Amino acid sequence: MQQSYEITITDAQTAEEILLSEAGSTYLHVLSFGDPGRSPPRGLHMPNRKVLRLEFMDVEETSAETSAANLPQTEHVQSVIDFFSNITEPAPRILIHCQAGVSRSTAAGLILLFLFEGDKDAAARRLQAIRPQALPNRLMIRLADQILGTNLIDTCEGIYSLRMAEMLRHIRESSED
């Protein structure tokens, strides 16, 4: 468990802005998710920065448009776990992004926070504080559960329930105006 760390979870455009800024040089660990063939953000690679770039679609099951090859795979999630497990600095700054900053990146964030915190409820609370719009990719979480022998999917479903309740409340309030 890390004593102190800073995690930023965001979308691809904001990640590029951060990486190209002066502050971007302080992020020595970057986990970058993108669709297959999509260019990563500019500024991603620099000396002394550890980068893991993974490309797969932000989907949870196959469809007419998405083959199984484009889904998150066990190897992807194992790479995420290994990437986080190899962070040894006492107070790392970590940047995680995907295209929208909602699903793949927040699934990785939940995994990271669980690894760092050692408690799934604390990890969920921290994730929601870092990225309130989080809706973690459930397939990635199921794969992490298989690898780690955990039950983060229940925590993930709790996050979905909270977000759906927030959206319904917002819709009701909007319709009353």
GINORNOR-V321048 format. One record per residue. N is the residue number from 1. RES is the residue in one letter. SS is DSSP state (H for helix, E for strand, C for the rest). PHI is phi in degrees with one decimal (NA if undefined). Layout:
# GINORNOR-V321048
n: (N | N)
res: (RES | RES)
ss: (SS | SS)
phi: (PHI | PHI)
This chain:
# GINORNOR-V321048
n: (1 | 2 | 3 | 4 | 5 | 6 | 7 | 8 | 9 | 10 | 11 | 12 | 13 | 14 | 15 | 16 | 17 | 18 | 19 | 20 | 21 | 22 | 23 | 24 | 25 | 26 | 27 | 28 | 29 | 30 | 31 | 32 | 33 | 34 | 35 | 36 | 37 | 38 | 39 | 40 | 41 | 42 | 43 | 44 | 45 | 46 | 47 | 48 | 49 | 50 | 51 | 52 | 53 | 54 | 55 | 56 | 57 | 58 | 59 | 60 | 61 | 62 | 63 | 64 | 65 | 66 | 67 | 68 | 69 | 70 | 71 | 72 | 73 | 74 | 75 | 76 | 77 | 78 | 79 | 80 | 81 | 82 | 83 | 84 | 85 | 86 | 87 | 88 | 89 | 90 | 91 | 92 | 93 | 94 | 95 | 96 | 97 | 98 | 99 | 100 | 101 | 102 | 103 | 104 | 105 | 106 | 107 | 108 | 109 | 110 | 111 | 112 | 113 | 114 | 115 | 116 | 117 | 118 | 119 | 120 | 121 | 122 | 123 | 124 | 125 | 126 | 127 | 128 | 129 | 130 | 131 | 132 | 133 | 134 | 135 | 136 | 137 | 138 | 139 | 140 | 141 | 142 | 143 | 144 | 145 | 146 | 147 | 148 | 149 | 150 | 151 | 152 | 153 | 154 | 155 | 156 | 157 | 158 | 159 | 160 | 161 | 162 | 163 | 164 | 165 | 166 | 167 | 168 | 169 | 170 | 171 | 172 | 173 | 174 | 175 | 176 | 177)
res: (M | Q | Q | S | Y | E | I | T | I | T | D | A | Q | T | A | E | E | I | L | L | S | E | A | G | S | T | Y | L | H | V | L | S | F | G | D | P | G | R | S | P | P | R | G | L | H | M | P | N | R | K | V | L | R | L | E | F | M | D | V | E | E | T | S | A | E | T | S | A | A | N | L | P | Q | T | E | H | V | Q | S | V | I | D | F | F | S | N | I | T | E | P | A | P | R | I | L | I | H | C | Q | A | G | V | S | R | S | T | A | A | G | L | I | L | L | F | L | F | E | G | D | K | D | A | A | A | R | R | L | Q | A | I | R | P | Q | A | L | P | N | R | L | M | I | R | L | A | D | Q | I | L | G | T | N | L | I | D | T | C | E | G | I | Y | S | L | R | M | A | E | M | L | R | H | I | R | E | S | S | E | D)
ss: (C | C | C | C | C | E | E | E | E | E | E | H | H | H | H | H | H | H | H | H | C | H | H | H | H | H | C | C | E | E | E | E | E | E | C | C | C | C | C | C | C | C | C | C | C | C | C | C | C | E | E | E | E | E | E | C | C | C | C | C | C | C | C | C | C | C | C | H | H | H | C | C | C | H | H | H | H | H | H | H | H | H | H | H | H | C | C | C | C | C | C | C | E | E | E | E | E | E | C | C | C | C | C | H | H | H | H | H | H | H | H | H | H | H | H | H | H | C | C | H | H | H | H | H | H | H | H | H | H | H | C | C | C | C | C | C | C | H | H | H | H | H | H | H | H | H | H | H | C | C | C | H | H | H | H | H | H | H | H | H | H | H | H | H | H | H | H | H | H | H | H | H | H | H | H | H | C)
phi: (NA | -75.3 | -76.5 | -145.2 | -159.4 | -127.3 | -121.2 | -116.5 | -119.9 | -153.9 | -87.5 | -63.7 | -64.0 | -66.2 | -59.3 | -62.1 | -60.3 | -64.1 | -64.1 | -85.6 | -85.6 | -60.6 | -65.8 | -58.8 | -67.9 | -86.7 | -87.7 | -94.5 | -132.6 | -130.5 | -109.1 | -118.5 | -111.0 | -150.9 | -72.5 | -54.6 | 84.9 | -79.6 | -67.9 | -73.6 | -61.7 | -65.3 | 87.3 | -63.4 | -97.9 | -153.5 | -56.8 | 71.7 | -97.1 | -95.1 | -125.6 | -120.5 | -110.1 | -122.0 | -122.7 | -161.3 | -74.2 | -88.3 | -135.1 | -116.7 | -156.5 | -72.0 | -149.7 | -61.4 | -93.2 | -128.3 | -86.6 | -59.5 | -65.0 | -96.6 | -82.2 | -58.7 | -116.4 | -53.5 | -62.0 | -62.0 | -67.3 | -62.5 | -62.9 | -62.8 | -61.0 | -63.3 | -57.8 | -69.5 | -67.3 | -91.2 | -79.9 | -117.0 | -61.7 | -69.7 | -143.4 | -73.4 | -107.6 | -123.8 | -113.8 | -124.1 | -144.1 | -135.9 | -59.4 | -103.7 | 73.1 | -120.0 | -113.3 | -62.8 | -66.7 | -76.3 | -63.2 | -62.8 | -62.9 | -63.4 | -61.6 | -59.1 | -62.9 | -63.9 | -62.2 | -77.7 | -87.7 | 77.0 | -142.0 | -68.9 | -69.6 | -64.0 | -63.0 | -64.9 | -61.7 | -65.8 | -59.4 | -66.1 | -72.1 | -74.0 | -139.9 | -56.3 | -85.1 | -57.8 | -138.5 | -55.8 | -62.1 | -68.9 | -64.8 | -59.8 | -67.5 | -61.0 | -64.6 | -63.1 | -59.0 | -63.3 | -72.2 | -90.8 | 68.5 | -110.1 | -134.6 | -69.8 | -63.1 | -63.2 | -63.8 | -61.3 | -63.6 | -62.9 | -62.8 | -59.6 | -60.7 | -62.2 | -64.8 | -65.0 | -63.1 | -63.6 | -65.5 | -62.1 | -61.1 | -62.8 | -63.0 | -61.7 | -63.9 | -66.7 | -75.8 | -78.6 | -76.1)
